[in-house]
């Protein structure tokens, strides 16, 4: 069984890496970069997100090769541990997913830089997942502690990313188009690596350079859903700040008329790359899309049912999906509990499969970190193998108990089934693959 498990891990990891390569900035960014402005104009780079530093580095390399002498300036605000060497753009590290002082200071510098541009300059905004937490510049009347509290409450409520960012945009001086408004009248080109289902520009990093289709009423409704997760004084401050900040830039705003926006990498492209490799290795790909959302354990139950059904077919199948699953906490999570949404999905999947032979899976985040503190040692996700439950039982682990406690990270760490890659320097969100071998003992349906 050990040899078979190693083979499963190799196959699953290869598919994950195939998808990841498609989204690396050095691969996807250069073909989309614009020509720099004529002298004396500056090319000013604003990079925000987990891939910010790697996107800035890829852009610098391209301009140095094809447009030598370009006057490049800029800032890259990224997560701790995600910095890459840059020559012209200063990289700043900050906390994710709960913002910290470094993110606050970095965001203030981004806004000040935006306000310094002239019409002769060219703004190049490079966005990637994680930007909503990193670019934290609260609306007037709010403190960093308030932003930290609302971030924790949003996660505890298990809200989808579109709802979370709908509130974040109205509580920020950068999100919801406000960065582009500060850049205006300088022209602004935005290139984004999408980490959201449907690749909606207004949701990626909370849309700092596009108009906002959400309204104050939407933000009020989302805030009301957080009442049981925050104290009354904080709720009151947030409510007042919403009213004082007013509406974000709305569709049709003339300040955005000359700006451009392009998605350079997405979860869909990553899944297609993995599907191509799966087919080459003898599996029929079944793509469920890059827009899968919902409670991690509920999504896992549906996927397990599909995999068990396919075991009765005569075709080797690779079930591939992306998107973003979530975890809802009924009470404050236990301090010692470990794991992210991908690991929770994996544990729920293992339980639902009940040790079915011929099925193995990997659930991982394409940024290389699924939960955790941002350290290089944090896991990207977890493997599910046919003997996952039996090996856990031999070590005294109760899978159902660990799932109930949201302690999937401890579960998989104890049996050696975590995937650890370190930061990937990109982010197209969740990557899940389930490999299904047909049950040869059952009659084919053909």
C-alpha positions as CSV (number, residue, x, y, z in Angstrom):
1,X,0.0,0.0,0.0
2,X,2.9,2.4,0.7
3,X,4.2,2.2,-2.8
4,X,0.7,2.7,-4.2
5,X,0.2,5.7,-2.0
6,X,3.5,7.2,-3.3
7,X,2.3,6.7,-6.8
8,X,-1.0,8.4,-6.0
9,X,0.8,11.4,-4.5
10,X,3.1,11.8,-7.5
11,X,0.2,11.8,-9.9
12,X,-1.8,14.2,-7.9
13,X,1.1,16.6,-7.3
14,X,2.0,16.5,-11.0
15,X,-1.5,17.7,-11.9
16,X,-1.4,20.4,-9.3
17,X,2.0,21.7,-10.6
18,X,0.7,21.6,-14.2
19,X,-2.1,23.9,-13.2
20,X,0.3,26.2,-11.2
21,X,2.7,26.7,-14.1
22,X,0.0,28.2,-16.2
23,X,-0.5,30.9,-13.6
24,X,3.1,31.9,-12.8
25,X,3.7,35.6,-13.5
26,X,6.8,35.0,-15.7
27,X,4.5,32.9,-17.9
28,X,1.3,34.8,-18.1
29,X,2.2,38.5,-17.6
30,X,4.7,39.5,-20.3
31,X,2.4,39.0,-23.4
32,X,0.0,41.5,-21.8
33,X,2.3,44.3,-20.7
34,X,1.7,47.8,-22.3
35,X,4.3,50.0,-23.9
36,X,5.8,52.5,-21.4
37,X,5.0,56.2,-21.6
38,X,7.2,58.6,-23.6
39,X,9.8,60.5,-21.6
40,X,9.6,62.4,-19.3
41,X,6.7,60.3,-18.2
42,X,7.2,57.5,-15.6
43,X,5.9,54.0,-15.5
44,X,4.6,53.6,-12.0
45,X,3.8,50.1,-10.8
46,X,1.2,49.4,-8.1
47,X,1.3,45.7,-7.3
48,X,-1.1,44.3,-4.7
49,X,-1.6,40.7,-3.6
50,X,0.1,37.4,-2.8
51,X,1.7,37.5,-6.3
52,X,2.5,41.2,-6.2
53,X,6.3,41.0,-5.9
54,X,6.6,38.2,-8.5
55,X,4.4,40.1,-10.9
56,X,6.4,43.3,-10.4
57,X,9.7,41.4,-10.9
58,X,8.3,39.8,-14.1
59,X,7.2,43.2,-15.4
60,X,10.6,44.8,-14.6
61,X,12.5,42.0,-16.4
62,X,10.3,42.5,-19.5
63,X,10.7,46.3,-19.6
64,X,14.5,46.0,-19.1
65,X,14.8,43.6,-22.0
66,X,12.4,45.2,-24.5
67,X,12.2,48.8,-23.4
68,X,15.6,49.6,-21.8
69,X,15.8,52.9,-20.1
70,X,12.2,53.0,-19.0
71,X,11.8,55.2,-15.9
72,X,10.2,52.6,-13.5
73,X,8.9,53.4,-10.1
74,X,6.5,51.6,-7.8
75,X,5.4,49.7,-4.8
76,X,4.5,46.0,-4.3
77,X,2.4,45.1,-1.3
78,X,2.5,41.4,-0.6
79,X,2.1,38.7,2.1
80,X,4.9,37.9,4.5
81,X,7.2,35.3,2.9
82,X,6.1,36.1,-0.7
83,X,8.7,38.7,-1.6
84,X,10.8,38.3,-4.8
85,X,13.9,40.3,-5.8
86,X,13.0,43.6,-7.6
87,X,15.2,46.3,-9.0
88,X,12.9,49.4,-9.3
89,X,9.8,48.5,-7.3
90,X,10.0,48.4,-3.6
91,X,8.4,45.3,-2.0
92,X,6.5,45.6,1.3
93,X,5.4,42.6,3.3
94,X,2.3,42.6,5.4
95,X,-0.1,40.2,7.1
96,X,-2.8,38.1,5.5
97,X,-5.7,37.3,6.0
98,X,-6.0,39.6,9.0
99,X,-4.4,42.9,8.2
100,X,-1.6,44.5,10.3
101,X,0.3,47.7,10.8
102,X,2.6,47.0,7.9
103,X,-0.3,46.6,5.6
104,X,-1.8,49.9,6.8
105,X,1.5,51.8,6.3
106,X,2.0,50.2,2.9
107,X,-1.5,51.0,1.7
108,X,-1.1,54.6,2.8
109,X,2.1,54.8,0.7
110,X,0.3,53.3,-2.3
111,X,-2.4,55.9,-2.1
112,X,0.1,58.8,-1.7
113,X,2.0,57.4,-4.8
114,X,-1.3,57.3,-6.8
115,X,-2.0,60.9,-5.9
116,X,1.4,62.0,-7.1
117,X,0.9,60.9,-10.7
118,X,0.6,63.4,-13.6
119,X,-1.2,62.9,-17.0
120,X,2.3,62.2,-18.5
121,X,2.8,59.1,-16.3
122,X,1.5,55.6,-16.9
123,X,0.0,53.6,-14.0
124,X,0.4,49.8,-14.3
125,X,-1.6,48.1,-11.6
126,X,-0.8,44.4,-11.0
127,X,-3.4,42.6,-8.9
128,X,-3.7,39.1,-7.4
129,X,-5.6,37.3,-4.7
130,X,-5.0,38.5,-1.2
131,X,-5.1,42.1,-2.1
132,X,-8.3,42.8,-0.1
133,X,-6.6,42.0,3.2
134,X,-3.2,43.5,2.3
135,X,-4.4,46.9,1.0
136,X,-6.0,47.9,4.2
137,X,-6.5,51.6,4.4
138,X,-9.7,52.2,6.5
139,X,-12.3,54.7,5.8
140,X,-12.3,57.8,8.0
141,X,-13.4,57.1,11.5
142,X,-12.0,53.5,11.6
143,X,-8.9,52.1,13.1
144,X,-6.7,49.1,12.2
145,X,-8.3,47.2,15.1
146,X,-11.8,47.8,13.5
147,X,-10.6,46.4,10.2
148,X,-9.1,43.4,12.0
149,X,-12.4,42.8,13.8
150,X,-14.5,43.0,10.7
151,X,-12.1,40.7,8.8
152,X,-12.3,38.0,11.5
153,X,-16.1,38.4,11.6
154,X,-16.4,38.0,7.9
155,X,-14.5,34.7,8.0
156,X,-16.3,33.5,11.0
157,X,-19.6,34.1,9.2
158,X,-18.5,31.9,6.3
159,X,-19.6,34.5,3.7
160,X,-18.7,34.1,0.0
161,X,-15.9,36.3,-1.2
162,X,-18.3,38.5,-3.2
163,X,-20.2,39.4,-0.1
164,X,-17.0,39.9,1.9
165,X,-15.5,42.2,-0.6
166,X,-18.8,44.1,-1.0
167,X,-18.4,45.3,2.5
168,X,-14.7,45.8,2.4
169,X,-14.9,48.1,-0.6
170,X,-17.2,50.5,1.3
171,X,-14.9,50.6,4.3
172,X,-11.7,51.4,2.4
173,X,-10.0,54.4,0.8
174,X,-8.3,52.1,-1.8
175,X,-10.8,49.4,-2.8
176,X,-14.0,49.7,-4.9
177,X,-12.3,51.9,-7.6
178,X,-10.9,54.4,-5.2
179,X,-7.3,53.7,-6.1
180,X,-8.0,54.4,-9.8
181,X,-9.8,57.6,-8.8
182,X,-6.7,58.7,-7.0
183,X,-4.5,57.8,-10.1
184,X,-6.7,59.9,-12.4
185,X,-6.0,61.7,-14.7
186,X,-3.0,59.5,-15.4
187,X,-3.9,56.6,-17.6
188,X,-4.3,53.3,-15.8
189,X,-3.7,49.7,-17.1
190,X,-4.7,46.9,-14.7
191,X,-3.5,43.3,-15.2
192,X,-4.9,40.7,-12.8
193,X,-4.3,37.1,-11.8
194,X,-7.8,36.1,-10.8
195,X,-8.5,34.2,-7.6
196,X,-12.3,34.5,-7.7
197,X,-15.1,32.5,-9.3
198,X,-16.2,34.1,-12.5
199,X,-13.1,36.4,-12.7
200,X,-15.2,39.5,-11.8
201,X,-12.8,42.5,-11.8
202,X,-14.8,44.2,-9.1
203,X,-14.2,41.3,-6.7
204,X,-10.5,40.6,-7.4
205,X,-8.6,42.3,-4.6
206,X,-11.9,44.2,-4.0
207,X,-11.6,46.0,-7.4
208,X,-9.4,49.0,-6.6
209,X,-9.3,50.1,-10.2
210,X,-12.8,49.4,-11.5
211,X,-16.2,50.9,-10.7
212,X,-18.2,49.2,-8.1
213,X,-21.6,47.5,-8.8
214,X,-22.4,47.1,-5.1
215,X,-24.1,49.9,-3.1
216,X,-24.2,51.2,0.4
217,X,-27.4,49.2,0.9
218,X,-25.6,46.0,0.0
219,X,-22.8,46.9,2.5
220,X,-25.3,47.6,5.2
221,X,-27.0,44.3,4.7
222,X,-23.6,42.4,4.9
223,X,-22.7,44.3,8.0
224,X,-25.9,43.3,9.6
225,X,-25.0,39.6,9.2
226,X,-21.9,40.1,11.3
227,X,-23.8,41.3,14.4
228,X,-23.3,38.1,16.4
229,X,-19.6,38.1,15.6
230,X,-18.7,41.6,16.8
231,X,-19.3,43.8,19.8
232,X,-21.9,46.6,19.7
233,X,-19.4,49.5,19.8
234,X,-17.4,48.2,16.8
235,X,-20.6,47.6,14.9
236,X,-21.7,51.2,15.6
237,X,-18.3,52.6,14.4
238,X,-18.5,50.5,11.2
239,X,-22.0,51.7,10.6
240,X,-21.1,55.3,11.0
241,X,-18.0,54.9,8.7
242,X,-20.2,53.4,6.0
243,X,-22.5,56.4,6.0
244,X,-19.6,59.0,6.1
245,X,-17.7,57.2,3.3
246,X,-20.7,57.3,0.9
247,X,-20.9,55.4,-2.3
248,X,-17.9,54.0,-4.1
249,X,-17.3,55.0,-7.8
250,X,-20.3,53.7,-9.8
251,X,-20.5,52.2,-13.3
252,X,-20.3,54.9,-16.0
253,X,-18.0,57.2,-14.0
254,X,-16.1,59.2,-16.6
255,X,-12.8,59.1,-14.7
256,X,-12.6,55.4,-15.7
257,X,-13.4,55.8,-19.4
258,X,-9.8,55.6,-20.7
259,X,-8.6,52.9,-18.2
260,X,-8.1,49.2,-19.3
261,X,-8.3,45.9,-17.4
262,X,-7.3,42.4,-18.4
263,X,-7.2,39.0,-16.7
264,X,-3.9,37.3,-17.4
265,X,-4.4,34.1,-15.5
266,X,-7.3,32.3,-13.9
267,X,-8.4,29.1,-12.2
268,X,-10.0,28.0,-15.4
269,X,-6.8,28.1,-17.3
270,X,-5.0,26.2,-14.5
271,X,-7.7,23.5,-14.6
272,X,-7.4,23.1,-18.3
273,X,-3.6,22.7,-18.1
274,X,-4.1,20.0,-15.5
275,X,-6.8,18.4,-17.6
276,X,-4.4,18.2,-20.5
277,X,-1.9,16.3,-18.4
278,X,-4.5,14.0,-16.9
279,X,-5.6,13.0,-20.4
280,X,-2.0,12.3,-21.4
281,X,-1.7,10.0,-18.4
282,X,-4.8,8.0,-19.3
283,X,-7.5,9.8,-17.3
284,X,-10.7,11.2,-18.8
285,X,-10.9,14.8,-17.3
286,X,-14.2,15.9,-15.8
287,X,-14.0,19.6,-15.2
288,X,-16.5,21.0,-12.7
289,X,-15.3,24.5,-13.3
290,X,-13.4,27.2,-11.4
291,X,-16.5,28.7,-9.8
292,X,-17.2,26.0,-7.1
293,X,-18.2,27.7,-3.9
294,X,-19.9,26.7,-0.7
295,X,-19.2,25.1,2.7
296,X,-16.1,22.9,2.4
297,X,-17.7,19.8,3.9
298,X,-20.8,20.1,1.8
299,X,-18.9,20.5,-1.4
300,X,-16.8,17.5,-0.4
301,X,-19.9,15.4,0.2
302,X,-21.1,16.2,-3.3
303,X,-17.8,15.4,-4.9
304,X,-17.5,12.1,-2.9
305,X,-20.9,11.0,-4.2
306,X,-19.8,11.8,-7.8
307,X,-16.5,9.9,-7.4
308,X,-18.3,6.8,-5.9
309,X,-20.7,6.8,-8.8
310,X,-17.8,7.0,-11.3
311,X,-16.2,4.0,-9.6
312,X,-18.9,1.9,-11.3
313,X,-18.1,3.2,-14.8
314,X,-15.4,1.8,-17.0
315,X,-13.4,4.9,-17.6
316,X,-10.5,6.2,-15.5
317,X,-11.5,9.8,-14.5
318,X,-9.9,12.9,-13.1
319,X,-12.4,15.1,-11.5
320,X,-11.0,18.7,-11.4
321,X,-12.5,21.8,-9.8
322,X,-11.5,25.2,-8.6
323,X,-13.2,28.2,-6.9
324,X,-13.2,28.8,-3.2
325,X,-14.8,26.7,-0.5
326,X,-15.4,28.2,2.9
327,X,-15.6,27.2,6.6
328,X,-18.2,28.5,8.9
329,X,-17.5,28.6,12.7
330,X,-20.5,28.3,15.0
331,X,-18.3,29.4,17.9
332,X,-14.8,30.9,18.1
333,X,-12.4,28.3,16.7
334,X,-10.2,26.4,19.2
335,X,-6.7,28.0,19.5
336,X,-5.0,24.7,18.8
337,X,-7.1,23.8,15.8
338,X,-5.1,23.9,12.5
339,X,-6.1,23.8,8.8
340,X,-7.7,25.8,6.0
341,X,-10.7,25.3,3.8
342,X,-8.8,22.9,1.5
343,X,-7.8,20.6,4.3
344,X,-11.3,20.7,5.8
345,X,-12.6,19.7,2.3
346,X,-10.1,16.9,2.2
347,X,-11.0,15.5,5.6
348,X,-14.7,15.7,4.8
349,X,-14.0,13.9,1.5
350,X,-12.1,11.1,3.2
351,X,-14.9,10.6,5.6
352,X,-17.5,10.5,2.8
353,X,-15.5,8.1,0.7
354,X,-15.1,5.7,3.7
355,X,-11.9,4.2,2.5
356,X,-13.2,3.3,-1.0
357,X,-10.3,1.7,-2.9
358,X,-9.3,3.2,-6.3
359,X,-10.0,6.8,-5.3
360,X,-7.4,9.4,-4.3
361,X,-7.5,13.2,-4.1
362,X,-5.7,16.4,-3.5
363,X,-7.2,19.6,-2.3
364,X,-4.7,22.6,-2.2
365,X,-4.5,26.3,-2.6
366,X,-2.5,27.6,-5.6
367,X,-0.8,30.2,-3.5
368,X,1.0,27.4,-1.6
369,X,-0.8,28.2,1.7
370,X,-4.1,26.8,2.9
371,X,-4.6,28.4,6.3
372,X,-1.7,28.9,8.7
373,X,0.4,31.9,9.5
374,X,2.1,32.6,6.2
375,X,5.3,30.7,7.2
376,X,7.1,28.7,4.5
377,X,6.2,25.6,6.5
378,X,2.5,26.1,6.2
379,X,0.8,23.4,4.1
380,X,-0.7,24.1,0.6
381,X,-3.3,21.4,1.2
382,X,-3.8,17.7,1.9
383,X,-3.9,14.3,0.1
384,X,-6.8,11.8,0.5
385,X,-5.8,8.2,-0.1
386,X,-7.7,5.0,0.1
387,X,-6.2,4.1,3.5
388,X,-6.4,7.7,5.0
389,X,-9.0,6.7,7.6
390,X,-7.4,3.4,8.5
391,X,-4.0,4.9,9.0
392,X,-5.5,7.7,11.1
393,X,-7.4,5.1,13.3
394,X,-4.1,3.3,13.9
395,X,-2.7,6.5,15.4
396,X,-5.8,7.1,17.6
397,X,-7.2,9.9,15.4
398,X,-10.9,10.3,15.2
399,X,-11.7,11.8,11.8
400,X,-15.2,12.9,12.7
401,X,-14.1,14.6,15.9
402,X,-11.3,16.4,14.1
403,X,-13.7,17.6,11.4
404,X,-16.2,18.8,14.0
405,X,-13.4,20.8,15.7
406,X,-12.1,22.2,12.4
407,X,-8.8,20.6,13.1
408,X,-8.1,19.0,9.8
409,X,-4.5,20.3,9.7
410,X,-3.6,18.3,12.8
411,X,-5.3,15.2,11.4
412,X,-3.3,15.2,8.1
413,X,0.0,16.3,9.8
414,X,-0.2,13.3,12.1
415,X,-0.5,10.8,9.2
416,X,1.9,12.6,6.9
417,X,-0.6,13.6,4.2
418,X,0.0,17.3,4.1
419,X,1.2,18.9,0.8
420,X,3.9,21.4,1.6
421,X,5.3,23.5,-1.3
422,X,6.0,26.9,0.2
423,X,4.7,30.1,-1.4
424,X,4.1,29.7,-5.1
425,X,4.2,33.4,-5.9
426,X,0.9,33.2,-7.7
427,X,-2.8,32.6,-6.7
428,X,-5.7,31.4,-8.8
429,X,-7.4,30.0,-5.7
430,X,-8.5,26.4,-4.9
431,X,-7.3,23.4,-6.9
432,X,-8.9,20.1,-6.3
433,X,-8.4,16.8,-8.2
434,X,-10.0,13.4,-7.5
435,X,-8.5,10.4,-9.4
436,X,-11.0,7.6,-9.9
437,X,-10.0,4.1,-11.0
438,X,-13.0,2.0,-12.3
439,X,-14.0,-1.0,-10.1
440,X,-12.9,-4.0,-12.2
441,X,-14.9,-6.3,-10.0
442,X,-18.2,-4.7,-11.2
443,X,-19.8,-5.2,-14.6
444,X,-19.3,-2.3,-17.0
445,X,-22.4,-0.3,-18.0
446,X,-21.4,-0.4,-21.6
